[in-house]
Each structure stands twice: as C-alpha cells, then as structure tokens.
Amino acid sequence: MTGETIVNTVDVRRMIPRDRHPLIFQTFDALELNEQFELVNDHDPKPLYYQFLHERPGQFSWDYLEQGPDIWRVAIARKSDTEGA
C-alpha cells in the first residue's frame, strides 16, 4: 500500500446485500490513480475480490487490514493496468 491515499471508508454492513457491490464499484471507479478506499464488511469479501479480478483486471490492489471474525476491512486501491492486482 505504498503511496496510496485513503479517500474514504465504505461501510456496507447495514446495507441491503444487492446494493453493496454496485456501491463498491462506483466508489472504486471514482478513484484517481493511487487513491484507495477502505471497505468495511461483516464477512470476508472474497467473492468481491474475484469479481474485481474479472471486471477490473490489473486495475486494483487488495490489502486486508482486518480479517474477522466480526469485521473485515480491506484497502482497495486503483492501480495502472501495468501494475497488476
């Protein structure tokens, strides 16, 4: 996570599940290069990671900040296509 600026925190724990991923991708798409946001969730967002791999290949980094059991926090940053996930 070197050089990234945390822009905001997106806490999806109280959101309707179907609304979570669209908000997360909207937040990601608004980031500038090397900016990041912190995702807070009530479960491991591993399926979201795989969705990022499919929909934004090579454009992001994913760093767990906390891994449960009650709260998961992940820093998701926008990277250039050449830096990889």
C-alpha positions in Angstrom: 0.0 0.0 0.0 2.9 2.4 -0.6 1.9 5.8 -1.8 -1.9 5.4 -1.9 -4.1 8.0 -0.4 -7.2 6.7 1.5 -10.1 8.7 0.1 -13.0 7.4 2.3 -14.4 4.4 4.1 -17.3 2.4 2.7 -19.1 0.5 5.5 -21.6 -1.9 3.9 -22.5 -3.8 7.0 -26.0 -2.3 7.2 -26.7 -2.2 3.5 -29.1 -4.5 1.6 -26.7 -7.1 0.1 -27.9 -6.4 -3.5 -26.8 -2.8 -3.2 -23.3 -3.5 -1.8 -21.3 -4.4 -4.9 -22.7 -1.6 -7.2 -21.8 1.0 -4.5 -18.3 -0.5 -4.1 -17.6 -0.5 -7.8 -19.0 3.1 -8.1 -16.6 4.1 -5.3 -13.7 2.4 -7.0 -14.4 3.9 -10.4 -14.4 7.4 -8.9 -10.8 6.9 -7.5 -7.8 8.6 -9.1 -4.7 6.6 -9.8 -3.1 5.5 -6.4 -6.1 6.5 -4.4 -7.8 3.9 -2.2 -10.8 3.4 -0.1 -11.4 1.2 2.9 -14.1 -1.3 2.7 -15.7 -2.5 6.0 -17.9 -5.6 5.8 -19.4 -8.2 8.2 -18.0 -11.2 6.3 -14.9 -12.0 4.2 -15.5 -10.2 0.8 -13.6 -12.8 -1.1 -16.3 -13.1 -3.8 -16.0 -9.4 -4.4 -12.2 -9.9 -4.9 -12.9 -12.4 -7.6 -15.5 -10.0 -9.2 -12.8 -7.3 -9.2 -10.4 -9.8 -10.9 -12.9 -10.4 -13.6 -14.3 -6.9 -14.1 -11.2 -4.7 -13.3 -8.2 -6.9 -14.1 -4.9 -5.3 -13.4 -6.5 -2.1 -12.2 -6.6 -2.6 -8.4 -4.8 -3.7 -5.3 -6.4 -5.5 -2.4 -5.0 -5.5 1.1 -6.7 -6.9 4.1 -6.4 -4.6 7.1 -8.5 -6.8 9.4 -9.8 -10.3 8.8 -12.7 -11.1 11.1 -14.3 -12.8 12.8 -16.8 -10.0 13.1 -15.4 -7.2 10.9 -13.4 -7.4 7.7 -11.6 -4.3 6.5 -9.9 -4.1 3.1 -8.0 -1.3 1.4 -8.8 -1.3 -2.3 -6.7 0.9 -4.5 -6.7 2.0 -8.1 -3.6 1.0 -10.0 -2.5 1.4 -13.5 -3.1 -1.6 -15.8 0.6 -2.4 -15.9 0.9 -2.8 -12.1 -1.4 -5.7 -11.8 -3.6 -6.9 -8.9 
